[in-house]
Amino acid sequence: MTPPRRIRHIHIEFGTLALDYQASAQQVQNVADELAQGFPELIVTVDDDVRPDMPPLPCAELWD
């Protein structure tokens, strides 16, 4: 039996732009790591504050 995927929240901020998405823990961590390396001016936070109305991370499967 496969354990359930842990879903996390990623918040990406740049000036007045603020984006919030939900995705698997691994996908969120991969995106956060890539953004930190390539775009140090972005503020990226990851937490467990997932809300039902939060959209899924676009193209999340690319980050598996």
mmJSON file of the N, C-alpha and C atoms, coordinates in Angstrom:
{"data_MODEL":{"atom_site":{
"group_PDB":["ATOM","ATOM","ATOM","ATOM","ATOM","ATOM","ATOM","ATOM","ATOM","ATOM","ATOM","ATOM","ATOM","ATOM","ATOM","ATOM","ATOM","ATOM","ATOM","ATOM","ATOM","ATOM","ATOM","ATOM","ATOM","ATOM","ATOM","ATOM","ATOM","ATOM","ATOM","ATOM","ATOM","ATOM","ATOM","ATOM","ATOM","ATOM","ATOM","ATOM","ATOM","ATOM","ATOM","ATOM","ATOM","ATOM","ATOM","ATOM","ATOM","ATOM","ATOM","ATOM","ATOM","ATOM","ATOM","ATOM","ATOM","ATOM","ATOM","ATOM","ATOM","ATOM","ATOM","ATOM","ATOM","ATOM","ATOM","ATOM","ATOM","ATOM","ATOM","ATOM","ATOM","ATOM","ATOM","ATOM","ATOM","ATOM","ATOM","ATOM","ATOM","ATOM","ATOM","ATOM","ATOM","ATOM","ATOM","ATOM","ATOM","ATOM","ATOM","ATOM","ATOM","ATOM","ATOM","ATOM","ATOM","ATOM","ATOM","ATOM","ATOM","ATOM","ATOM","ATOM","ATOM","ATOM","ATOM","ATOM","ATOM","ATOM","ATOM","ATOM","ATOM","ATOM","ATOM","ATOM","ATOM","ATOM","ATOM","ATOM","ATOM","ATOM","ATOM","ATOM","ATOM","ATOM","ATOM","ATOM","ATOM","ATOM","ATOM","ATOM","ATOM","ATOM","ATOM","ATOM","ATOM","ATOM","ATOM","ATOM","ATOM","ATOM","ATOM","ATOM","ATOM","ATOM","ATOM","ATOM","ATOM","ATOM","ATOM","ATOM","ATOM","ATOM","ATOM","ATOM","ATOM","ATOM","ATOM","ATOM","ATOM","ATOM","ATOM","ATOM","ATOM","ATOM","ATOM","ATOM","ATOM","ATOM","ATOM","ATOM","ATOM","ATOM","ATOM","ATOM","ATOM","ATOM","ATOM","ATOM","ATOM","ATOM","ATOM","ATOM","ATOM","ATOM","ATOM","ATOM","ATOM","ATOM","ATOM","ATOM"],
"id":[1,2,3,4,5,6,7,8,9,10,11,12,13,14,15,16,17,18,19,20,21,22,23,24,25,26,27,28,29,30,31,32,33,34,35,36,37,38,39,40,41,42,43,44,45,46,47,48,49,50,51,52,53,54,55,56,57,58,59,60,61,62,63,64,65,66,67,68,69,70,71,72,73,74,75,76,77,78,79,80,81,82,83,84,85,86,87,88,89,90,91,92,93,94,95,96,97,98,99,100,101,102,103,104,105,106,107,108,109,110,111,112,113,114,115,116,117,118,119,120,121,122,123,124,125,126,127,128,129,130,131,132,133,134,135,136,137,138,139,140,141,142,143,144,145,146,147,148,149,150,151,152,153,154,155,156,157,158,159,160,161,162,163,164,165,166,167,168,169,170,171,172,173,174,175,176,177,178,179,180,181,182,183,184,185,186,187,188,189,190,191,192],
"type_symbol":["N","C","C","N","C","C","N","C","C","N","C","C","N","C","C","N","C","C","N","C","C","N","C","C","N","C","C","N","C","C","N","C","C","N","C","C","N","C","C","N","C","C","N","C","C","N","C","C","N","C","C","N","C","C","N","C","C","N","C","C","N","C","C","N","C","C","N","C","C","N","C","C","N","C","C","N","C","C","N","C","C","N","C","C","N","C","C","N","C","C","N","C","C","N","C","C","N","C","C","N","C","C","N","C","C","N","C","C","N","C","C","N","C","C","N","C","C","N","C","C","N","C","C","N","C","C","N","C","C","N","C","C","N","C","C","N","C","C","N","C","C","N","C","C","N","C","C","N","C","C","N","C","C","N","C","C","N","C","C","N","C","C","N","C","C","N","C","C","N","C","C","N","C","C","N","C","C","N","C","C","N","C","C","N","C","C","N","C","C","N","C","C"],
"label_atom_id":["N","CA","C","N","CA","C","N","CA","C","N","CA","C","N","CA","C","N","CA","C","N","CA","C","N","CA","C","N","CA","C","N","CA","C","N","CA","C","N","CA","C","N","CA","C","N","CA","C","N","CA","C","N","CA","C","N","CA","C","N","CA","C","N","CA","C","N","CA","C","N","CA","C","N","CA","C","N","CA","C","N","CA","C","N","CA","C","N","CA","C","N","CA","C","N","CA","C","N","CA","C","N","CA","C","N","CA","C","N","CA","C","N","CA","C","N","CA","C","N","CA","C","N","CA","C","N","CA","C","N","CA","C","N","CA","C","N","CA","C","N","CA","C","N","CA","C","N","CA","C","N","CA","C","N","CA","C","N","CA","C","N","CA","C","N","CA","C","N","CA","C","N","CA","C","N","CA","C","N","CA","C","N","CA","C","N","CA","C","N","CA","C","N","CA","C","N","CA","C","N","CA","C","N","CA","C","N","CA","C","N","CA","C","N","CA","C","N","CA","C","N","CA","C"],
"label_alt_id":[null,null,null,null,null,null,null,null,null,null,null,null,null,null,null,null,null,null,null,null,null,null,null,null,null,null,null,null,null,null,null,null,null,null,null,null,null,null,null,null,null,null,null,null,null,null,null,null,null,null,null,null,null,null,null,null,null,null,null,null,null,null,null,null,null,null,null,null,null,null,null,null,null,null,null,null,null,null,null,null,null,null,null,null,null,null,null,null,null,null,null,null,null,null,null,null,null,null,null,null,null,null,null,null,null,null,null,null,null,null,null,null,null,null,null,null,null,null,null,null,null,null,null,null,null,null,null,null,null,null,null,null,null,null,null,null,null,null,null,null,null,null,null,null,null,null,null,null,null,null,null,null,null,null,null,null,null,null,null,null,null,null,null,null,null,null,null,null,null,null,null,null,null,null,null,null,null,null,null,null,null,null,null,null,null,null,null,null,null,null,null,null],
"label_comp_id":["MET","MET","MET","THR","THR","THR","PRO","PRO","PRO","PRO","PRO","PRO","ARG","ARG","ARG","ARG","ARG","ARG","ILE","ILE","ILE","ARG","ARG","ARG","HIS","HIS","HIS","ILE","ILE","ILE","HIS","HIS","HIS","ILE","ILE","ILE","GLU","GLU","GLU","PHE","PHE","PHE","GLY","GLY","GLY","THR","THR","THR","LEU","LEU","LEU","ALA","ALA","ALA","LEU","LEU","LEU","ASP","ASP","ASP","TYR","TYR","TYR","GLN","GLN","GLN","ALA","ALA","ALA","SER","SER","SER","ALA","ALA","ALA","GLN","GLN","GLN","GLN","GLN","GLN","VAL","VAL","VAL","GLN","GLN","GLN","ASN","ASN","ASN","VAL","VAL","VAL","ALA","ALA","ALA","ASP","ASP","ASP","GLU","GLU","GLU","LEU","LEU","LEU","ALA","ALA","ALA","GLN","GLN","GLN","GLY","GLY","GLY","PHE","PHE","PHE","PRO","PRO","PRO","GLU","GLU","GLU","LEU","LEU","LEU","ILE","ILE","ILE","VAL","VAL","VAL","THR","THR","THR","VAL","VAL","VAL","ASP","ASP","ASP","ASP","ASP","ASP","ASP","ASP","ASP","VAL","VAL","VAL","ARG","ARG","ARG","PRO","PRO","PRO","ASP","ASP","ASP","MET","MET","MET","PRO","PRO","PRO","PRO","PRO","PRO","LEU","LEU","LEU","PRO","PRO","PRO","CYS","CYS","CYS","ALA","ALA","ALA","GLU","GLU","GLU","LEU","LEU","LEU","TRP","TRP","TRP","ASP","ASP","ASP"],
"label_asym_id":["A","A","A","A","A","A","A","A","A","A","A","A","A","A","A","A","A","A","A","A","A","A","A","A","A","A","A","A","A","A","A","A","A","A","A","A","A","A","A","A","A","A","A","A","A","A","A","A","A","A","A","A","A","A","A","A","A","A","A","A","A","A","A","A","A","A","A","A","A","A","A","A","A","A","A","A","A","A","A","A","A","A","A","A","A","A","A","A","A","A","A","A","A","A","A","A","A","A","A","A","A","A","A","A","A","A","A","A","A","A","A","A","A","A","A","A","A","A","A","A","A","A","A","A","A","A","A","A","A","A","A","A","A","A","A","A","A","A","A","A","A","A","A","A","A","A","A","A","A","A","A","A","A","A","A","A","A","A","A","A","A","A","A","A","A","A","A","A","A","A","A","A","A","A","A","A","A","A","A","A","A","A","A","A","A","A","A","A","A","A","A","A"],
"label_entity_id":["1","1","1","1","1","1","1","1","1","1","1","1","1","1","1","1","1","1","1","1","1","1","1","1","1","1","1","1","1","1","1","1","1","1","1","1","1","1","1","1","1","1","1","1","1","1","1","1","1","1","1","1","1","1","1","1","1","1","1","1","1","1","1","1","1","1","1","1","1","1","1","1","1","1","1","1","1","1","1","1","1","1","1","1","1","1","1","1","1","1","1","1","1","1","1","1","1","1","1","1","1","1","1","1","1","1","1","1","1","1","1","1","1","1","1","1","1","1","1","1","1","1","1","1","1","1","1","1","1","1","1","1","1","1","1","1","1","1","1","1","1","1","1","1","1","1","1","1","1","1","1","1","1","1","1","1","1","1","1","1","1","1","1","1","1","1","1","1","1","1","1","1","1","1","1","1","1","1","1","1","1","1","1","1","1","1","1","1","1","1","1","1"],
"label_seq_id":[1,1,1,2,2,2,3,3,3,4,4,4,5,5,5,6,6,6,7,7,7,8,8,8,9,9,9,10,10,10,11,11,11,12,12,12,13,13,13,14,14,14,15,15,15,16,16,16,17,17,17,18,18,18,19,19,19,20,20,20,21,21,21,22,22,22,23,23,23,24,24,24,25,25,25,26,26,26,27,27,27,28,28,28,29,29,29,30,30,30,31,31,31,32,32,32,33,33,33,34,34,34,35,35,35,36,36,36,37,37,37,38,38,38,39,39,39,40,40,40,41,41,41,42,42,42,43,43,43,44,44,44,45,45,45,46,46,46,47,47,47,48,48,48,49,49,49,50,50,50,51,51,51,52,52,52,53,53,53,54,54,54,55,55,55,56,56,56,57,57,57,58,58,58,59,59,59,60,60,60,61,61,61,62,62,62,63,63,63,64,64,64],
"pdbx_PDB_ins_code":[null,null,null,null,null,null,null,null,null,null,null,null,null,null,null,null,null,null,null,null,null,null,null,null,null,null,null,null,null,null,null,null,null,null,null,null,null,null,null,null,null,null,null,null,null,null,null,null,null,null,null,null,null,null,null,null,null,null,null,null,null,null,null,null,null,null,null,null,null,null,null,null,null,null,null,null,null,null,null,null,null,null,null,null,null,null,null,null,null,null,null,null,null,null,null,null,null,null,null,null,null,null,null,null,null,null,null,null,null,null,null,null,null,null,null,null,null,null,null,null,null,null,null,null,null,null,null,null,null,null,null,null,null,null,null,null,null,null,null,null,null,null,null,null,null,null,null,null,null,null,null,null,null,null,null,null,null,null,null,null,null,null,null,null,null,null,null,null,null,null,null,null,null,null,null,null,null,null,null,null,null,null,null,null,null,null,null,null,null,null,null,null],
"Cartn_x":[0.842,0.0,0.887,0.587,1.353,0.863,1.798,1.366,0.78,-0.145,-0.725,0.343,0.183,1.123,0.9,1.978,1.889,1.777,0.742,0.515,0.99,1.746,2.279,1.905,2.115,1.821,3.142,3.199,4.357,3.842,4.523,4.197,5.396,5.152,6.207,5.864,6.834,6.59,7.697,7.287,8.219,7.55,7.976,7.331,5.873,4.982,3.551,2.923,3.672,3.172,3.302,2.205,2.214,1.418,2.04,1.415,1.382,0.283,0.127,-0.385,0.302,-0.069,0.044,-0.579,-0.409,0.123,0.941,1.506,2.096,2.593,3.217,4.444,4.816,5.973,7.227,7.432,8.628,8.589,7.435,7.312,7.564,6.954,7.127,8.591,9.247,10.649,11.542,11.267,12.048,11.897,10.68,10.45,11.149,11.001,11.632,13.145,13.743,15.201,15.641,14.928,15.273,15.126,14.042,13.835,14.898,15.288,16.32,17.655,17.974,19.238,19.222,18.099,18.051,17.517,16.775,16.119,16.192,17.37,17.529,16.689,16.157,15.331,13.908,13.523,12.203,12.194,11.062,10.851,9.972,10.502,9.772,9.671,8.436,8.238,7.415,7.698,7.0,6.473,5.195,4.615,3.464,2.77,1.651,0.299,0.266,-0.973,-1.719,-2.16,-2.872,-4.362,-4.933,-6.366,-7.051,-8.289,-8.99,-9.122,-9.168,-9.329,-8.002,-6.906,-5.579,-5.372,-4.982,-4.822,-3.612,-3.65,-2.498,-1.342,-0.155,1.037,0.957,1.055,0.99,2.116,1.777,2.754,3.519,2.841,3.487,4.24,3.738,4.393,5.81,6.126,7.49,8.489,8.0,8.865,9.001,8.506,8.643,10.071],
"Cartn_y":[-1.183,0.0,1.247,2.183,3.421,4.41,5.01,5.998,7.23,7.925,9.123,10.197,10.947,12.039,13.169,13.699,14.871,16.104,16.885,18.109,19.298,20.188,21.374,22.624,23.747,25.073,25.742,26.337,27.157,28.568,29.526,30.949,31.594,32.256,32.905,34.377,35.203,36.643,37.394,38.402,39.289,40.644,41.586,42.903,42.76,43.259,43.177,41.868,41.057,39.768,38.719,38.053,36.982,35.805,34.635,33.426,32.356,31.634,30.543,29.318,28.198,26.938,25.797,24.683,23.458,22.377,21.492,20.378,19.391,18.289,17.309,17.927,17.378,17.9,17.911,16.852,16.778,17.822,17.989,18.984,20.387,20.71,22.032,22.272,21.293,21.463,21.641,20.879,21.01,22.403,22.92,24.266,25.305,25.191,26.153,26.153,24.978,24.883,25.54,25.27,25.849,27.372,27.862,29.306,29.994,29.375,29.959,30.066,29.083,29.094,30.075,30.127,30.933,32.335,32.568,33.859,34.282,34.677,35.008,36.195,36.986,38.133,37.722,36.493,35.999,35.59,35.779,35.266,34.037,32.892,31.631,30.992,30.684,29.987,28.728,27.727,26.444,26.121,25.739,25.368,24.398,24.088,23.148,23.844,25.143,25.921,25.793,24.594,24.323,24.559,25.355,25.631,24.951,24.541,23.858,24.691,26.022,26.886,27.225,26.714,27.0,26.19,26.844,26.111,25.169,24.134,23.252,23.96,23.555,24.087,23.784,24.794,24.544,23.599,22.661,21.699,20.974,20.667,20.068,18.785,18.002,16.733,16.93,18.113,18.381,18.415,18.566,18.707,17.433,16.302,15.016,14.507],
"Cartn_z":[0.0,0.0,0.0,-0.877,-0.981,0.068,0.823,1.816,1.119,1.776,1.16,0.959,-0.123,-0.394,0.592,1.078,1.963,1.075,1.283,0.504,1.321,0.65,1.318,0.54,1.172,0.619,0.264,-0.939,-1.318,-1.593,-0.998,-1.177,-1.851,-2.992,-3.77,-3.846,-3.474,-3.414,-4.14,-4.929,-5.617,-5.722,-4.899,-4.872,-4.481,-5.342,-5.048,-5.521,-6.238,-6.72,-5.629,-5.303,-4.307,-4.863,-4.9,-5.431,-4.358,-4.28,-3.33,-4.066,-3.861,-4.5,-3.511,-3.874,-3.117,-4.059,-3.504,-4.268,-3.272,-3.802,-2.911,-2.249,-1.132,-0.388,-1.257,-2.036,-2.888,-3.995,-4.63,-5.687,-5.154,-4.035,-3.432,-3.078,-2.5,-2.128,-3.358,-4.41,-5.639,-6.25,-6.284,-6.817,-5.942,-4.643,-3.725,-3.899,-4.03,-4.213,-5.519,-6.604,-7.903,-7.895,-7.315,-7.267,-6.415,-5.322,-4.453,-5.197,-6.006,-6.747,-7.911,-8.633,-9.852,-9.691,-8.622,-8.434,-6.971,-6.506,-5.082,-4.631,-5.557,-5.195,-4.788,-5.087,-4.698,-3.232,-2.591,-1.233,-1.381,-0.989,-1.12,0.257,0.655,1.919,1.66,2.471,2.393,3.779,3.842,5.134,4.928,5.99,5.937,5.969,5.714,5.749,4.418,4.104,2.85,3.066,2.178,2.233,1.042,1.184,0.09,-1.185,-1.054,-2.226,-2.909,-2.394,-2.951,-4.236,-5.332,-6.588,-6.545,-7.371,-7.461,-8.188,-7.877,-8.539,-10.028,-10.895,-12.34,-12.773,-13.613,-14.15,-13.046,-11.958,-10.785,-11.116,-12.077,-12.404,-12.945,-13.432,-13.907,-12.76,-11.525,-10.37,-9.557,-10.096,-9.399,-9.481],
"occupancy":[1.0,1.0,1.0,1.0,1.0,1.0,1.0,1.0,1.0,1.0,1.0,1.0,1.0,1.0,1.0,1.0,1.0,1.0,1.0,1.0,1.0,1.0,1.0,1.0,1.0,1.0,1.0,1.0,1.0,1.0,1.0,1.0,1.0,1.0,1.0,1.0,1.0,1.0,1.0,1.0,1.0,1.0,1.0,1.0,1.0,1.0,1.0,1.0,1.0,1.0,1.0,1.0,1.0,1.0,1.0,1.0,1.0,1.0,1.0,1.0,1.0,1.0,1.0,1.0,1.0,1.0,1.0,1.0,1.0,1.0,1.0,1.0,1.0,1.0,1.0,1.0,1.0,1.0,1.0,1.0,1.0,1.0,1.0,1.0,1.0,1.0,1.0,1.0,1.0,1.0,1.0,1.0,1.0,1.0,1.0,1.0,1.0,1.0,1.0,1.0,1.0,1.0,1.0,1.0,1.0,1.0,1.0,1.0,1.0,1.0,1.0,1.0,1.0,1.0,1.0,1.0,1.0,1.0,1.0,1.0,1.0,1.0,1.0,1.0,1.0,1.0,1.0,1.0,1.0,1.0,1.0,1.0,1.0,1.0,1.0,1.0,1.0,1.0,1.0,1.0,1.0,1.0,1.0,1.0,1.0,1.0,1.0,1.0,1.0,1.0,1.0,1.0,1.0,1.0,1.0,1.0,1.0,1.0,1.0,1.0,1.0,1.0,1.0,1.0,1.0,1.0,1.0,1.0,1.0,1.0,1.0,1.0,1.0,1.0,1.0,1.0,1.0,1.0,1.0,1.0,1.0,1.0,1.0,1.0,1.0,1.0,1.0,1.0,1.0,1.0,1.0,1.0],
"B_iso_or_equiv":[0.0,0.0,0.0,0.0,0.0,0.0,0.0,0.0,0.0,0.0,0.0,0.0,0.0,0.0,0.0,0.0,0.0,0.0,0.0,0.0,0.0,0.0,0.0,0.0,0.0,0.0,0.0,0.0,0.0,0.0,0.0,0.0,0.0,0.0,0.0,0.0,0.0,0.0,0.0,0.0,0.0,0.0,0.0,0.0,0.0,0.0,0.0,0.0,0.0,0.0,0.0,0.0,0.0,0.0,0.0,0.0,0.0,0.0,0.0,0.0,0.0,0.0,0.0,0.0,0.0,0.0,0.0,0.0,0.0,0.0,0.0,0.0,0.0,0.0,0.0,0.0,0.0,0.0,0.0,0.0,0.0,0.0,0.0,0.0,0.0,0.0,0.0,0.0,0.0,0.0,0.0,0.0,0.0,0.0,0.0,0.0,0.0,0.0,0.0,0.0,0.0,0.0,0.0,0.0,0.0,0.0,0.0,0.0,0.0,0.0,0.0,0.0,0.0,0.0,0.0,0.0,0.0,0.0,0.0,0.0,0.0,0.0,0.0,0.0,0.0,0.0,0.0,0.0,0.0,0.0,0.0,0.0,0.0,0.0,0.0,0.0,0.0,0.0,0.0,0.0,0.0,0.0,0.0,0.0,0.0,0.0,0.0,0.0,0.0,0.0,0.0,0.0,0.0,0.0,0.0,0.0,0.0,0.0,0.0,0.0,0.0,0.0,0.0,0.0,0.0,0.0,0.0,0.0,0.0,0.0,0.0,0.0,0.0,0.0,0.0,0.0,0.0,0.0,0.0,0.0,0.0,0.0,0.0,0.0,0.0,0.0,0.0,0.0,0.0,0.0,0.0,0.0],
"pdbx_formal_charge":[null,null,null,null,null,null,null,null,null,null,null,null,null,null,null,null,null,null,null,null,null,null,null,null,null,null,null,null,null,null,null,null,null,null,null,null,null,null,null,null,null,null,null,null,null,null,null,null,null,null,null,null,null,null,null,null,null,null,null,null,null,null,null,null,null,null,null,null,null,null,null,null,null,null,null,null,null,null,null,null,null,null,null,null,null,null,null,null,null,null,null,null,null,null,null,null,null,null,null,null,null,null,null,null,null,null,null,null,null,null,null,null,null,null,null,null,null,null,null,null,null,null,null,null,null,null,null,null,null,null,null,null,null,null,null,null,null,null,null,null,null,null,null,null,null,null,null,null,null,null,null,null,null,null,null,null,null,null,null,null,null,null,null,null,null,null,null,null,null,null,null,null,null,null,null,null,null,null,null,null,null,null,null,null,null,null,null,null,null,null,null,null],
"auth_seq_id":[1,1,1,2,2,2,3,3,3,4,4,4,5,5,5,6,6,6,7,7,7,8,8,8,9,9,9,10,10,10,11,11,11,12,12,12,13,13,13,14,14,14,15,15,15,16,16,16,17,17,17,18,18,18,19,19,19,20,20,20,21,21,21,22,22,22,23,23,23,24,24,24,25,25,25,26,26,26,27,27,27,28,28,28,29,29,29,30,30,30,31,31,31,32,32,32,33,33,33,34,34,34,35,35,35,36,36,36,37,37,37,38,38,38,39,39,39,40,40,40,41,41,41,42,42,42,43,43,43,44,44,44,45,45,45,46,46,46,47,47,47,48,48,48,49,49,49,50,50,50,51,51,51,52,52,52,53,53,53,54,54,54,55,55,55,56,56,56,57,57,57,58,58,58,59,59,59,60,60,60,61,61,61,62,62,62,63,63,63,64,64,64],
"auth_comp_id":["MET","MET","MET","THR","THR","THR","PRO","PRO","PRO","PRO","PRO","PRO","ARG","ARG","ARG","ARG","ARG","ARG","ILE","ILE","ILE","ARG","ARG","ARG","HIS","HIS","HIS","ILE","ILE","ILE","HIS","HIS","HIS","ILE","ILE","ILE","GLU","GLU","GLU","PHE","PHE","PHE","GLY","GLY","GLY","THR","THR","THR","LEU","LEU","LEU","ALA","ALA","ALA","LEU","LEU","LEU","ASP","ASP","ASP","TYR","TYR","TYR","GLN","GLN","GLN","ALA","ALA","ALA","SER","SER","SER","ALA","ALA","ALA","GLN","GLN","GLN","GLN","GLN","GLN","VAL","VAL","VAL","GLN","GLN","GLN","ASN","ASN","ASN","VAL","VAL","VAL","ALA","ALA","ALA","ASP","ASP","ASP","GLU","GLU","GLU","LEU","LEU","LEU","ALA","ALA","ALA","GLN","GLN","GLN","GLY","GLY","GLY","PHE","PHE","PHE","PRO","PRO","PRO","GLU","GLU","GLU","LEU","LEU","LEU","ILE","ILE","ILE","VAL","VAL","VAL","THR","THR","THR","VAL","VAL","VAL","ASP","ASP","ASP","ASP","ASP","ASP","ASP","ASP","ASP","VAL","VAL","VAL","ARG","ARG","ARG","PRO","PRO","PRO","ASP","ASP","ASP","MET","MET","MET","PRO","PRO","PRO","PRO","PRO","PRO","LEU","LEU","LEU","PRO","PRO","PRO","CYS","CYS","CYS","ALA","ALA","ALA","GLU","GLU","GLU","LEU","LEU","LEU","TRP","TRP","TRP","ASP","ASP","ASP"],
"auth_asym_id":["A","A","A","A","A","A","A","A","A","A","A","A","A","A","A","A","A","A","A","A","A","A","A","A","A","A","A","A","A","A","A","A","A","A","A","A","A","A","A","A","A","A","A","A","A","A","A","A","A","A","A","A","A","A","A","A","A","A","A","A","A","A","A","A","A","A","A","A","A","A","A","A","A","A","A","A","A","A","A","A","A","A","A","A","A","A","A","A","A","A","A","A","A","A","A","A","A","A","A","A","A","A","A","A","A","A","A","A","A","A","A","A","A","A","A","A","A","A","A","A","A","A","A","A","A","A","A","A","A","A","A","A","A","A","A","A","A","A","A","A","A","A","A","A","A","A","A","A","A","A","A","A","A","A","A","A","A","A","A","A","A","A","A","A","A","A","A","A","A","A","A","A","A","A","A","A","A","A","A","A","A","A","A","A","A","A","A","A","A","A","A","A"],
"auth_atom_id":["N","CA","C","N","CA","C","N","CA","C","N","CA","C","N","CA","C","N","CA","C","N","CA","C","N","CA","C","N","CA","C","N","CA","C","N","CA","C","N","CA","C","N","CA","C","N","CA","C","N","CA","C","N","CA","C","N","CA","C","N","CA","C","N","CA","C","N","CA","C","N","CA","C","N","CA","C","N","CA","C","N","CA","C","N","CA","C","N","CA","C","N","CA","C","N","CA","C","N","CA","C","N","CA","C","N","CA","C","N","CA","C","N","CA","C","N","CA","C","N","CA","C","N","CA","C","N","CA","C","N","CA","C","N","CA","C","N","CA","C","N","CA","C","N","CA","C","N","CA","C","N","CA","C","N","CA","C","N","CA","C","N","CA","C","N","CA","C","N","CA","C","N","CA","C","N","CA","C","N","CA","C","N","CA","C","N","CA","C","N","CA","C","N","CA","C","N","CA","C","N","CA","C","N","CA","C","N","CA","C","N","CA","C","N","CA","C","N","CA","C","N","CA","C"],
"pdbx_PDB_model_num":[1,1,1,1,1,1,1,1,1,1,1,1,1,1,1,1,1,1,1,1,1,1,1,1,1,1,1,1,1,1,1,1,1,1,1,1,1,1,1,1,1,1,1,1,1,1,1,1,1,1,1,1,1,1,1,1,1,1,1,1,1,1,1,1,1,1,1,1,1,1,1,1,1,1,1,1,1,1,1,1,1,1,1,1,1,1,1,1,1,1,1,1,1,1,1,1,1,1,1,1,1,1,1,1,1,1,1,1,1,1,1,1,1,1,1,1,1,1,1,1,1,1,1,1,1,1,1,1,1,1,1,1,1,1,1,1,1,1,1,1,1,1,1,1,1,1,1,1,1,1,1,1,1,1,1,1,1,1,1,1,1,1,1,1,1,1,1,1,1,1,1,1,1,1,1,1,1,1,1,1,1,1,1,1,1,1,1,1,1,1,1,1]
}}}
